[in-house]
């Protein structure tokens, strides 16, 4: 076991430690850059060394223009032979770049006078971007461009160029320079890093691994580096996994000292709740409700994750927990990430709660004036249950005696928000019980590690009579046939969704694509009412559109992926997903889950743009073959890996920068032995290096 009190000897004459120098001491880092770096968790040189690349770009060669291929990221050089500003649905800047072998179009949808000057005729440019085959041949959309003179050619790097996670206002070039300078100092031995795992399993040193990962040489096995099999990546993964193991052990010791109110259904309200339902709960629901009731009856705070596929009945499970808290004389709160989902919870839960004589309060951003004051007063005094959005986290909200917090779709909330709500029920060492729910199935082995510190319940059974959604894939070339099928379904009184997913990672372009499609469909389907909803609308606008759709006043709803989670309209039985090949399996499954909630046979059409790549073809094949969310999650893990399956928004669980829970299974088996060989100071070094202040959030 670790010796948590053994001191470690430190050499009196060693180079400056990387953690001792703040970033503000670095060249070119003023207050503005420092604040942007802090948003990424970078405050000292040590943080720069462990801000690891997301991916690499190959800028080591120039591709002749006649060898450019569709969908391939390339670096090209040439001379601008033509420039124009073209006016259509929107203004765009086009420039034609030519070399001895051919030409390519540089297309900019958003541009500035400085870009027009950079792309002037006669200018020599080096450009980097993804090549696409457009209406006028191959083109680069918003490429990175650098001017040069033909008698002074630009040098080519000898290694791959790392691409780092960044934030608004902090350019990739700045990050690359700062990290590169720090790595260079490490290479020159001007910095010293503590290396608690030196020599472990015969791997490279920590410094050597970092130098390799930040700037792989041409002689390195780049495929192994990208796939994570390279010894440098494995060395970092082992240290990161060890840090998480140590943090979890410390967290569990701290949790053992915490207390929570014992919540028992003293008034027998749960049986009365279930008696109201027009159906019998499934065996899976009964099992999960029993697991939660057992947790709530203890004086140790519950920390439980409930996974349930779309339509599996998580709302009933949540209602039983809420009612148990109220039956004990305590308050409970359930919070959802959007007003649409929160109000849906309120509408579903309120009739059940009213019948039990329980007072429920609805609080969201749109609740204003006297209604808001009345809600706040009720929470301080008489209310049993609060239902709402992030508005419940606000400082002005105070509870009489909060004993249970339920967070729906928990990964969509920030860590500090969830902590703020839990803190509202804190009384000294006593904390409220916490239940988090997700409709995104996660493979069990992955969930056990990623949500370390949480007990896991799975609702793995759908209500009887639920018909599986029929799923087909269709090329964009068959769009007219799809529209005719849609016309037939709408003519039978059914409702439908037409989803336009993210285009070029831009909410603006996504909204424009949805607006264009809604106008087109309204034109070709004039006999039906077409609505539109997207992420750039104000919450009150989105709420109004969804209310009209729920009431049957809109036949066809054109939407972005804003409708991915929680929207429940039983009469909607057709789902058409455009550009389906761009989406991951979990997101496709979530979108498909918006239909099939009524008695009609539902269908989902996956529209794709050929030709399909191998991974896209595999994803669409899985969607056609099964509607089992947990099987889909396993397939998603196989195809994309755990980082993509869990998603970058899942802040607040154990997230890994280097380690891959599927790839590094052998390392995970060795972590406990490695951790046992470390003393207290070494363990603290690893925790601060890889987790830092986020340690307190790992099971929130």
C-alpha positions as CSV (number, residue, x, y, z in Angstrom):
1,X,0.0,0.0,0.0
2,X,1.2,3.6,-0.5
3,X,3.1,5.2,2.3
4,X,1.1,8.4,2.7
5,X,3.5,9.9,5.2
6,X,6.9,9.0,3.8
7,X,9.0,12.1,2.8
8,X,10.7,12.2,-0.6
9,X,14.3,13.4,-1.0
10,X,14.7,16.3,-3.4
11,X,18.0,17.2,-5.0
12,X,19.3,20.6,-3.9
13,X,20.7,21.4,-7.3
14,X,18.2,20.6,-10.0
15,X,16.8,22.6,-12.9
16,X,13.8,24.8,-12.5
17,X,10.6,22.7,-12.0
18,X,8.1,23.2,-14.7
19,X,5.3,23.9,-12.3
20,X,7.1,26.8,-10.7
21,X,6.8,29.3,-13.5
22,X,3.4,31.0,-14.2
23,X,2.4,31.5,-17.9
24,X,2.4,35.3,-17.4
25,X,6.3,35.0,-17.2
26,X,6.3,33.6,-20.8
27,X,7.0,35.8,-23.8
28,X,3.9,37.1,-25.5
29,X,1.5,36.3,-22.6
30,X,-0.3,39.3,-21.3
31,X,-3.5,39.5,-19.3
32,X,-5.8,38.7,-22.2
33,X,-3.9,35.6,-23.3
34,X,-3.4,34.5,-19.7
35,X,-7.2,34.6,-19.1
36,X,-7.8,32.5,-22.3
37,X,-5.2,30.0,-21.2
38,X,-6.8,29.9,-17.7
39,X,-10.1,28.9,-19.3
40,X,-8.3,25.8,-20.7
41,X,-6.9,25.1,-17.2
42,X,-3.4,26.4,-18.2
43,X,-1.8,28.6,-15.5
44,X,1.8,27.3,-15.3
45,X,4.4,25.8,-17.7
46,X,3.5,22.3,-16.4
47,X,0.0,22.8,-17.7
48,X,1.3,23.6,-21.1
49,X,3.3,20.4,-21.2
50,X,0.2,18.4,-20.4
51,X,-2.1,20.2,-22.7
52,X,-1.9,17.4,-25.3
53,X,-2.7,17.4,-29.0
54,X,-6.2,16.4,-30.2
55,X,-4.7,15.3,-33.5
56,X,-1.9,16.0,-36.0
57,X,-1.8,17.7,-39.3
58,X,0.7,16.6,-42.0
59,X,2.3,19.8,-43.2
60,X,5.5,18.0,-44.1
61,X,4.8,17.9,-47.9
62,X,3.1,19.8,-50.7
63,X,0.5,18.1,-52.8
64,X,0.4,19.0,-56.5
65,X,-3.0,20.3,-57.4
66,X,-3.6,17.5,-59.9
67,X,-3.3,15.0,-57.1
68,X,-5.9,16.5,-54.7
69,X,-8.6,14.0,-53.7
70,X,-12.1,14.5,-52.4
71,X,-12.3,14.5,-48.6
72,X,-8.5,14.5,-48.0
73,X,-6.8,17.3,-46.1
74,X,-4.0,18.7,-48.2
75,X,-1.3,21.3,-48.2
76,X,-0.9,23.0,-51.6
77,X,1.1,25.9,-53.1
78,X,0.5,28.1,-56.1
79,X,-0.3,31.6,-57.4
80,X,-3.6,33.3,-57.3
81,X,-4.8,33.8,-60.9
82,X,-8.3,35.1,-60.3
83,X,-10.3,36.6,-57.5
84,X,-14.0,37.6,-57.3
85,X,-16.8,38.4,-54.9
86,X,-19.9,36.4,-55.9
87,X,-23.4,37.4,-54.9
88,X,-26.1,34.8,-54.4
89,X,-28.1,33.7,-51.4
90,X,-25.1,35.2,-49.5
91,X,-21.9,37.0,-50.4
92,X,-18.8,34.9,-50.8
93,X,-15.1,35.4,-51.8
94,X,-13.6,33.0,-54.4
95,X,-10.0,32.8,-55.5
96,X,-8.4,30.5,-58.0
97,X,-5.0,29.1,-57.0
98,X,-2.9,27.5,-59.8
99,X,0.4,25.5,-59.9
100,X,2.1,23.8,-62.9
101,X,-0.3,20.8,-62.6
102,X,-3.8,22.4,-62.2
103,X,-6.1,24.7,-60.3
104,X,-8.2,24.8,-57.2
105,X,-10.9,27.1,-55.8
106,X,-10.5,28.8,-52.4
107,X,-13.9,29.6,-51.1
108,X,-14.7,31.9,-48.2
109,X,-18.3,32.4,-46.9
110,X,-17.2,35.0,-44.3
111,X,-14.3,37.2,-45.2
112,X,-12.6,40.5,-44.4
113,X,-10.7,43.1,-46.4
114,X,-7.4,41.7,-45.1
115,X,-8.3,38.3,-46.7
116,X,-9.2,40.0,-50.0
117,X,-5.7,41.6,-49.9
118,X,-4.0,38.3,-49.1
119,X,-5.8,36.6,-52.0
120,X,-5.1,39.3,-54.6
121,X,-4.2,38.2,-58.1
122,X,-0.5,37.4,-58.5
123,X,0.0,36.5,-54.8
124,X,1.8,33.2,-54.0
125,X,0.2,31.2,-51.3
126,X,0.6,28.1,-49.3
127,X,-2.9,26.8,-48.3
128,X,-4.0,24.0,-45.9
129,X,-7.5,22.5,-45.7
130,X,-9.9,19.7,-46.6
131,X,-10.4,19.3,-50.4
132,X,-14.0,18.9,-51.6
133,X,-15.4,18.4,-55.1
134,X,-17.7,21.3,-55.7
135,X,-19.7,22.7,-58.7
136,X,-16.5,24.1,-60.2
137,X,-14.1,21.3,-59.4
138,X,-12.0,20.8,-56.4
139,X,-12.1,23.5,-53.7
140,X,-10.9,24.4,-50.2
141,X,-13.5,26.0,-47.9
142,X,-11.9,28.6,-45.5
143,X,-8.4,27.2,-45.9
144,X,-5.5,28.4,-43.8
145,X,-3.3,30.6,-46.1
146,X,0.2,31.9,-45.8
147,X,1.8,34.3,-48.4
148,X,5.3,33.9,-49.6
149,X,7.7,35.1,-52.4
150,X,8.8,32.5,-55.0
151,X,12.5,33.5,-54.4
152,X,12.1,32.9,-50.7
153,X,10.1,29.6,-50.4
154,X,8.6,28.6,-47.0
155,X,10.3,25.8,-45.1
156,X,8.5,22.5,-44.5
157,X,8.4,21.1,-40.9
158,X,10.2,17.8,-40.4
159,X,7.5,16.5,-38.0
160,X,3.7,16.5,-37.8
161,X,2.0,19.6,-36.6
162,X,0.1,19.1,-33.4
163,X,-3.5,20.6,-33.1
164,X,-4.4,21.5,-29.6
165,X,-7.8,22.0,-27.8
166,X,-8.4,25.7,-27.7
167,X,-11.0,28.3,-26.7
168,X,-12.5,31.5,-28.2
169,X,-10.0,34.2,-28.6
170,X,-6.9,32.0,-28.4
171,X,-5.5,31.0,-31.8
172,X,-3.9,27.7,-32.6
173,X,-0.7,29.4,-33.6
174,X,-0.3,31.0,-30.1
175,X,-0.9,27.7,-28.4
176,X,1.6,25.9,-30.7
177,X,4.2,28.5,-30.0
178,X,3.8,28.4,-26.2
179,X,3.7,24.6,-26.0
180,X,6.6,24.3,-28.5
181,X,8.8,26.8,-26.5
182,X,8.0,24.9,-23.2
183,X,8.8,21.5,-24.8
184,X,12.1,22.9,-26.2
185,X,13.0,24.0,-22.6
186,X,12.3,20.5,-21.4
187,X,14.4,19.1,-24.2
188,X,17.3,21.4,-23.2
189,X,16.9,20.2,-19.6
190,X,16.1,23.7,-18.5
191,X,12.9,22.2,-16.8
192,X,12.7,19.3,-14.5
193,X,9.6,17.1,-14.2
194,X,9.0,14.7,-11.3
195,X,8.7,11.3,-12.8
196,X,7.1,9.0,-10.1
197,X,6.7,6.1,-12.6
198,X,10.3,6.3,-13.9
199,X,11.2,2.8,-15.2
200,X,7.7,1.4,-14.6
201,X,7.1,-1.4,-17.0
202,X,10.2,-0.5,-19.0
203,X,8.6,2.4,-20.8
204,X,10.2,5.7,-21.8
205,X,10.7,8.5,-19.3
206,X,8.0,11.1,-18.8
207,X,10.0,13.9,-20.5
208,X,10.8,11.7,-23.5
209,X,7.1,10.7,-23.9
210,X,6.0,14.3,-23.8
211,X,8.6,15.4,-26.3
212,X,7.5,12.7,-28.7
213,X,3.8,13.3,-28.3
214,X,4.1,17.1,-28.9
215,X,6.5,16.8,-31.9
216,X,6.8,13.3,-33.4
217,X,9.8,12.9,-35.6
218,X,9.6,11.7,-39.1
219,X,11.2,8.4,-37.9
220,X,8.5,7.8,-35.3
221,X,5.7,5.3,-36.0
222,X,3.0,7.9,-36.7
223,X,0.2,5.3,-37.1
224,X,1.1,3.9,-33.7
225,X,1.1,7.4,-32.2
226,X,-2.3,8.3,-33.7
227,X,-3.8,4.9,-32.7
228,X,-2.4,5.2,-29.2
229,X,-0.1,2.1,-29.3
230,X,3.1,4.1,-29.3
231,X,5.2,3.6,-26.1
232,X,5.1,7.4,-25.5
233,X,1.3,7.4,-25.5
234,X,1.1,4.3,-23.4
235,X,3.5,5.8,-20.9
236,X,1.3,8.9,-20.5
237,X,-1.9,6.8,-20.4
238,X,-0.5,4.7,-17.5
239,X,0.3,7.8,-15.5
240,X,-3.1,9.3,-16.2
241,X,-5.0,6.1,-15.2
242,X,-2.9,5.8,-12.0
243,X,-3.8,9.4,-11.2
244,X,-7.5,8.7,-11.6
245,X,-7.2,5.5,-9.5
246,X,-5.6,7.5,-6.7
247,X,-8.1,10.3,-6.9
248,X,-11.1,7.9,-6.8
249,X,-9.6,6.1,-3.7
250,X,-9.3,9.5,-2.0
251,X,-12.8,10.5,-3.1
252,X,-14.3,7.3,-1.7
253,X,-12.6,7.9,1.6
254,X,-14.1,11.4,1.7
255,X,-17.6,10.1,0.7
256,X,-17.5,7.6,3.5
257,X,-17.5,10.5,6.0
258,X,-20.5,12.3,4.4
259,X,-24.0,12.0,5.6
260,X,-27.5,12.4,4.0
261,X,-31.0,12.5,5.4
262,X,-32.7,9.1,5.5
263,X,-35.6,9.2,3.0
264,X,-38.3,6.6,3.5
265,X,-41.8,6.4,2.0
266,X,-43.5,6.8,5.4
267,X,-46.9,7.9,3.9
268,X,-47.0,5.0,1.4
269,X,-47.2,7.5,-1.5
270,X,-45.2,5.4,-4.0
271,X,-47.8,2.7,-4.2
272,X,-50.4,5.4,-4.6
273,X,-48.4,6.9,-7.4
274,X,-48.0,3.6,-9.3
275,X,-51.7,2.9,-8.9
276,X,-52.5,6.0,-11.0
277,X,-50.5,4.8,-14.0
278,X,-52.5,3.3,-16.9
279,X,-49.9,0.6,-17.2
280,X,-47.8,-1.8,-15.1
281,X,-44.2,-0.8,-14.6
282,X,-41.7,-3.1,-16.3
283,X,-39.5,-5.5,-14.4
284,X,-36.6,-3.2,-15.1
285,X,-38.4,-0.2,-13.7
286,X,-39.3,-2.1,-10.5
287,X,-35.7,-3.2,-10.1
288,X,-34.3,0.3,-10.5
289,X,-36.9,1.8,-8.2
290,X,-36.0,-0.7,-5.5
291,X,-32.3,0.1,-5.9
292,X,-33.0,3.8,-5.5
293,X,-35.3,3.2,-2.5
294,X,-32.6,1.2,-0.8
295,X,-30.0,4.0,-1.4
296,X,-32.4,6.7,-0.1
297,X,-33.1,4.8,3.1
298,X,-29.4,5.0,4.0
299,X,-27.6,7.9,5.8
300,X,-24.8,7.9,3.2
301,X,-25.5,10.2,0.2
302,X,-26.8,8.3,-2.9
303,X,-24.8,8.9,-6.0
304,X,-26.6,6.8,-8.7
305,X,-26.6,7.0,-12.5
306,X,-29.8,5.7,-14.2
307,X,-29.3,4.7,-17.8
308,X,-32.4,4.1,-19.8
309,X,-32.9,3.9,-23.5
310,X,-35.3,6.3,-25.2
311,X,-38.9,5.5,-24.1
312,X,-37.8,3.1,-21.3
313,X,-39.7,5.0,-18.6
314,X,-37.2,7.0,-16.6
315,X,-39.8,9.6,-15.7
316,X,-41.7,7.1,-13.6
317,X,-38.5,6.0,-11.8
318,X,-37.7,9.7,-11.1
319,X,-41.3,10.3,-9.9
320,X,-41.0,7.5,-7.4
321,X,-37.8,9.0,-6.0
322,X,-39.3,12.5,-5.8
323,X,-42.4,11.1,-4.0
324,X,-40.2,9.2,-1.5
325,X,-38.4,12.4,-0.5
326,X,-41.7,14.3,-0.1
327,X,-43.1,11.4,1.9
328,X,-40.2,11.8,4.3
329,X,-41.0,15.5,4.8
330,X,-38.0,16.6,2.7
331,X,-38.0,18.5,-0.6
332,X,-36.8,17.2,-3.9
333,X,-35.8,18.9,-7.2
334,X,-35.6,17.6,-10.7
335,X,-33.7,19.7,-13.2
336,X,-33.5,19.4,-17.0
337,X,-31.2,21.1,-19.5
338,X,-33.8,22.8,-21.7
339,X,-37.1,24.6,-21.0
340,X,-38.7,22.2,-23.5
341,X,-37.7,19.1,-21.6
342,X,-38.2,20.7,-18.1
343,X,-41.8,21.8,-19.0
344,X,-42.5,18.4,-20.4
345,X,-41.4,16.9,-17.0
346,X,-43.7,19.4,-15.3
347,X,-46.7,18.6,-17.4
348,X,-46.1,14.8,-16.9
349,X,-45.4,14.9,-13.2
350,X,-47.9,17.6,-12.0
351,X,-51.1,15.5,-12.4
352,X,-49.5,12.6,-10.5
353,X,-48.2,14.9,-7.7
354,X,-51.5,16.8,-7.4
355,X,-53.4,13.6,-7.0
356,X,-51.1,12.7,-4.0
357,X,-51.6,16.1,-2.4
358,X,-48.1,17.2,-3.1
359,X,-47.2,20.8,-4.0
360,X,-45.0,21.2,-7.0
361,X,-43.2,24.4,-8.2
362,X,-42.1,25.2,-11.8
363,X,-39.1,27.5,-12.2
364,X,-37.4,28.4,-15.5
365,X,-35.9,31.5,-17.1
366,X,-39.3,32.5,-18.6
367,X,-41.0,32.5,-15.2
368,X,-41.0,36.3,-14.3
369,X,-42.5,38.8,-12.0
370,X,-45.1,37.8,-9.4
371,X,-45.1,34.2,-10.6
372,X,-41.4,33.9,-10.0
373,X,-41.6,35.5,-6.5
374,X,-44.4,33.1,-5.6
375,X,-42.3,30.1,-6.8
376,X,-39.3,31.3,-4.8
377,X,-41.4,31.8,-1.7
378,X,-43.0,28.4,-2.0
379,X,-39.6,26.7,-2.2
380,X,-38.6,28.4,1.0
381,X,-41.8,27.3,2.8
382,X,-44.5,24.9,1.5
383,X,-43.3,23.3,-1.8
384,X,-42.5,19.6,-1.8
385,X,-41.0,19.3,-5.3
386,X,-39.3,21.7,-7.6
387,X,-39.2,21.1,-11.4
388,X,-37.2,23.4,-13.6
389,X,-34.1,24.3,-15.6
390,X,-30.7,25.8,-14.6
391,X,-32.8,28.6,-13.1
392,X,-32.9,26.4,-10.0
393,X,-29.1,26.8,-9.6
394,X,-29.4,30.6,-9.1
395,X,-28.3,32.3,-5.9
396,X,-31.8,33.7,-5.3
397,X,-33.3,30.2,-5.0
398,X,-33.4,28.8,-1.5
399,X,-35.0,25.6,-0.3
400,X,-36.6,24.8,3.0
401,X,-35.0,21.3,3.3
402,X,-33.6,19.8,0.0
403,X,-33.1,16.1,0.5
404,X,-32.9,14.8,-3.1
405,X,-31.5,16.3,-6.4
406,X,-32.3,14.6,-9.7
407,X,-30.4,15.8,-12.8
408,X,-31.8,14.7,-16.2
409,X,-29.4,14.5,-19.2
410,X,-26.7,15.4,-16.6
411,X,-23.8,15.7,-19.2
412,X,-25.5,18.8,-20.6
413,X,-24.9,20.8,-17.3
414,X,-21.6,22.3,-16.2
415,X,-20.0,20.9,-13.1
416,X,-20.3,24.1,-11.1
417,X,-24.1,24.2,-11.8
418,X,-24.6,20.7,-10.4
419,X,-22.5,21.5,-7.4
420,X,-24.5,24.7,-6.8
421,X,-27.8,22.8,-6.7
422,X,-26.4,20.1,-4.4
423,X,-25.0,22.8,-2.1
424,X,-28.5,24.2,-1.6
425,X,-29.3,21.1,0.4
426,X,-26.1,21.0,2.4
427,X,-26.3,21.2,6.2
428,X,-22.8,20.9,7.6
429,X,-21.6,17.4,6.7
430,X,-25.1,16.5,5.5
431,X,-25.7,16.5,1.7
432,X,-28.7,15.7,-0.4
433,X,-29.0,12.4,-2.2
434,X,-28.2,12.7,-6.0
435,X,-29.6,10.8,-8.9
436,X,-28.5,11.5,-12.4
437,X,-30.2,10.2,-15.5
438,X,-29.3,9.8,-19.1
439,X,-31.1,8.5,-22.2
440,X,-27.7,7.9,-23.9
441,X,-26.9,4.3,-23.3
442,X,-23.2,3.8,-22.5
443,X,-21.5,0.4,-22.6
444,X,-21.4,-1.0,-19.0
445,X,-17.7,-1.5,-18.8
446,X,-17.1,2.0,-20.1
447,X,-19.7,3.5,-17.7
448,X,-18.1,1.8,-14.7
449,X,-14.8,3.6,-15.3
450,X,-16.0,6.8,-16.8
451,X,-18.6,7.4,-14.1
452,X,-16.3,6.1,-11.3
453,X,-17.8,6.9,-8.0
454,X,-21.4,6.5,-9.2
455,X,-23.5,3.4,-8.7
456,X,-25.2,2.4,-12.0
457,X,-28.7,1.3,-12.7
458,X,-29.9,0.2,-16.1
459,X,-33.5,0.2,-17.4
460,X,-32.9,-2.4,-20.1
461,X,-36.5,-3.2,-20.9
462,X,-39.0,-1.2,-23.0
463,X,-42.7,-1.0,-22.1
464,X,-44.8,-3.8,-23.7
465,X,-46.5,-3.0,-27.0
466,X,-43.9,-0.5,-28.1
467,X,-43.3,-1.1,-31.8
468,X,-39.7,-0.9,-33.0
469,X,-39.1,2.0,-35.5
470,X,-38.6,0.8,-39.1
471,X,-35.4,2.3,-40.4
472,X,-34.2,2.6,-44.0
473,X,-31.2,4.4,-45.5
474,X,-31.7,6.3,-48.8
475,X,-29.3,8.3,-51.0
476,X,-29.9,12.0,-51.5
477,X,-30.7,11.1,-55.1
478,X,-34.0,9.6,-53.9
479,X,-35.1,12.7,-52.1
480,X,-38.2,13.1,-54.3
481,X,-39.4,9.6,-53.4
482,X,-38.8,10.4,-49.7
483,X,-40.9,13.6,-50.0
484,X,-43.7,11.6,-51.6
485,X,-43.7,9.0,-48.8
486,X,-43.7,11.9,-46.4
487,X,-46.7,13.5,-48.2
488,X,-48.6,10.2,-47.9
489,X,-47.9,9.9,-44.2
490,X,-48.9,13.5,-43.5
491,X,-52.1,12.9,-45.5
492,X,-53.0,10.2,-43.0
493,X,-52.9,12.7,-40.2
494,X,-49.5,11.8,-38.9
495,X,-46.8,14.3,-38.0
496,X,-43.1,14.2,-38.9
497,X,-39.6,15.6,-38.2
498,X,-37.1,16.6,-40.9
499,X,-33.7,17.0,-39.2
500,X,-30.8,19.0,-40.7
501,X,-27.8,18.2,-38.6
502,X,-24.7,20.3,-38.0
503,X,-23.0,21.7,-41.1
504,X,-19.3,22.6,-40.8
505,X,-19.4,22.9,-37.0
506,X,-21.3,26.2,-37.3
507,X,-24.5,27.0,-35.5
508,X,-25.1,29.8,-38.0
509,X,-24.7,27.6,-41.0
510,X,-26.8,24.9,-39.4
511,X,-29.6,27.4,-38.8
512,X,-29.4,28.7,-42.4
513,X,-29.5,25.1,-43.8
514,X,-32.6,24.4,-41.7
515,X,-34.3,27.6,-42.9
516,X,-33.6,26.8,-46.5
517,X,-34.9,23.3,-46.1
518,X,-38.1,24.5,-44.4
519,X,-38.8,27.0,-47.2
520,X,-38.3,24.3,-49.8
521,X,-40.5,21.8,-48.1
522,X,-43.2,24.4,-47.5
523,X,-43.1,25.0,-51.3
524,X,-43.4,21.4,-52.3
525,X,-45.9,20.4,-49.6
526,X,-48.2,23.5,-49.7
527,X,-51.2,21.5,-48.3
528,X,-49.4,21.0,-44.9
529,X,-48.2,23.3,-42.2
530,X,-44.4,23.4,-41.9
531,X,-42.6,24.7,-38.8
532,X,-39.0,25.4,-38.1
533,X,-36.9,25.2,-34.9
534,X,-33.1,25.6,-34.5
535,X,-30.6,26.5,-31.8
536,X,-30.3,30.2,-32.6
537,X,-33.9,30.8,-31.7
538,X,-34.7,32.3,-28.3
539,X,-35.9,29.8,-25.7
540,X,-39.4,31.3,-25.7
541,X,-39.6,30.9,-29.6
542,X,-38.5,27.3,-29.4
543,X,-41.0,26.6,-26.7
544,X,-43.8,28.2,-28.7
545,X,-42.9,26.1,-31.8
546,X,-42.8,22.8,-29.8
547,X,-46.1,23.7,-28.2
548,X,-47.7,24.1,-31.6
549,X,-46.2,20.9,-32.8
550,X,-47.4,19.0,-29.7
551,X,-50.9,20.4,-30.2
552,X,-51.0,19.2,-33.8
553,X,-51.0,22.7,-35.3
554,X,-47.8,21.9,-37.2
555,X,-47.6,18.9,-39.5
556,X,-43.9,18.8,-40.4
557,X,-41.2,20.2,-38.1
558,X,-37.9,21.0,-39.7
559,X,-35.3,21.1,-37.0
560,X,-31.7,21.0,-36.2
561,X,-30.4,18.5,-33.5
562,X,-32.0,20.7,-30.8
563,X,-34.8,18.1,-30.8
564,X,-32.3,15.3,-30.0
565,X,-33.3,14.8,-26.3
566,X,-36.6,14.7,-24.5
567,X,-39.2,15.9,-27.0
568,X,-42.2,13.6,-26.7
569,X,-45.0,14.0,-29.4
570,X,-46.9,10.6,-29.7
571,X,-48.5,11.5,-33.0
572,X,-45.1,12.1,-34.6
573,X,-44.3,8.9,-36.4
574,X,-41.9,9.8,-39.2
575,X,-38.3,10.9,-38.8
576,X,-36.1,12.0,-41.8
577,X,-32.5,12.7,-40.9
578,X,-30.5,14.5,-43.6
579,X,-26.8,14.0,-44.0
580,X,-27.1,11.1,-41.6
581,X,-23.6,9.9,-42.5
582,X,-22.2,12.9,-40.6
583,X,-23.7,11.8,-37.2
584,X,-22.5,9.2,-34.7
585,X,-24.6,6.2,-33.8
586,X,-25.7,7.5,-30.4
587,X,-26.9,10.8,-31.8
588,X,-28.8,9.0,-34.7
589,X,-30.4,6.7,-32.1
590,X,-31.4,9.7,-29.9
591,X,-33.0,11.4,-32.9
592,X,-34.8,8.3,-34.0
593,X,-36.1,8.0,-30.4
594,X,-38.3,11.1,-31.0
595,X,-40.7,8.9,-33.0
596,X,-42.5,5.6,-32.2
597,X,-44.0,6.9,-29.0
598,X,-47.6,6.4,-30.1
599,X,-49.7,3.6,-31.4
600,X,-48.8,4.0,-35.1
601,X,-45.9,2.1,-36.8
602,X,-43.1,4.7,-36.9
603,X,-40.4,5.0,-39.6
604,X,-37.0,6.7,-39.8
605,X,-35.3,7.6,-43.1
606,X,-31.5,8.1,-43.1
607,X,-30.7,10.4,-46.0
608,X,-27.0,10.2,-47.0
609,X,-24.8,11.7,-49.6
610,X,-22.8,9.1,-51.6
611,X,-20.2,7.8,-51.7
612,X,-20.2,6.5,-48.1
613,X,-16.9,5.9,-46.3
614,X,-16.4,2.6,-44.5
615,X,-17.3,4.0,-41.0
616,X,-20.4,5.8,-42.2
617,X,-21.6,2.7,-44.0
618,X,-21.1,0.6,-40.9
619,X,-23.0,3.2,-38.8
620,X,-26.0,3.3,-41.1
621,X,-25.9,-0.5,-41.3
622,X,-26.2,-0.8,-37.5
623,X,-29.1,1.6,-37.4
624,X,-31.0,-0.5,-40.0
625,X,-30.3,-3.7,-38.1
626,X,-31.2,-2.8,-34.5
627,X,-33.2,-0.4,-32.2
628,X,-31.5,-1.7,-29.1
629,X,-29.7,1.4,-27.6
630,X,-27.2,-0.6,-25.6
631,X,-26.2,-2.8,-28.5
632,X,-25.9,0.4,-30.5
633,X,-23.7,1.9,-27.8
634,X,-21.4,-1.1,-27.9
635,X,-21.1,-0.8,-31.7
636,X,-20.4,2.9,-31.3
637,X,-17.6,2.1,-28.9
638,X,-16.1,-0.3,-31.4
639,X,-16.3,2.2,-34.3
640,X,-15.4,5.5,-32.6
641,X,-13.7,4.8,-29.3
642,X,-14.7,5.9,-25.8
643,X,-13.7,9.6,-26.2
644,X,-16.3,10.1,-28.9
645,X,-19.0,7.9,-27.4
646,X,-18.9,9.8,-24.1
647,X,-18.7,13.2,-25.9
648,X,-16.8,16.3,-25.0
649,X,-19.8,17.8,-23.1
650,X,-19.6,15.1,-20.4
651,X,-17.8,17.5,-18.0
652,X,-18.0,16.3,-14.5
653,X,-17.2,12.6,-14.9
654,X,-13.8,11.0,-15.1
655,X,-12.6,12.2,-18.5
656,X,-9.3,11.1,-20.0
657,X,-6.9,13.2,-22.1
658,X,-4.7,10.3,-23.2
659,X,-6.0,7.0,-21.9
660,X,-8.5,5.0,-23.9
661,X,-10.6,2.7,-21.7
662,X,-11.1,0.2,-24.5
663,X,-7.6,0.3,-25.9
664,X,-5.8,0.4,-22.6
665,X,-7.5,-2.5,-20.9
666,X,-4.1,-4.2,-20.1
667,X,-2.8,-1.0,-18.5
668,X,-6.0,-0.7,-16.3
669,X,-5.3,-4.2,-14.9
670,X,-1.8,-3.0,-13.7
671,X,-2.8,0.4,-12.3
672,X,-3.6,-0.8,-8.7
673,X,-0.2,-2.4,-8.4
674,X,1.5,0.7,-9.8
675,X,-0.4,3.0,-7.4
676,X,0.4,0.8,-4.4
677,X,4.1,1.4,-5.0
678,X,3.8,5.2,-4.7
679,X,4.2,7.3,-1.6
680,X,1.9,10.1,-0.6
681,X,3.9,12.9,-2.3
682,X,4.2,11.0,-5.6
683,X,0.5,10.3,-5.5
684,X,-0.4,13.9,-4.9
685,X,2.0,14.9,-7.8
686,X,0.1,12.7,-10.2
687,X,-3.4,13.8,-9.1
688,X,-2.5,17.5,-9.4
689,X,-0.8,16.9,-12.8
690,X,-3.7,15.0,-14.5
691,X,-6.8,16.1,-12.6
692,X,-6.1,19.1,-10.5
693,X,-9.1,21.1,-9.3
694,X,-11.4,18.8,-11.2
695,X,-10.8,16.1,-8.7
696,X,-13.8,17.3,-6.6
697,X,-16.1,16.9,-9.6
698,X,-15.4,13.3,-10.6
699,X,-18.7,11.9,-9.3
700,X,-20.9,15.0,-9.3
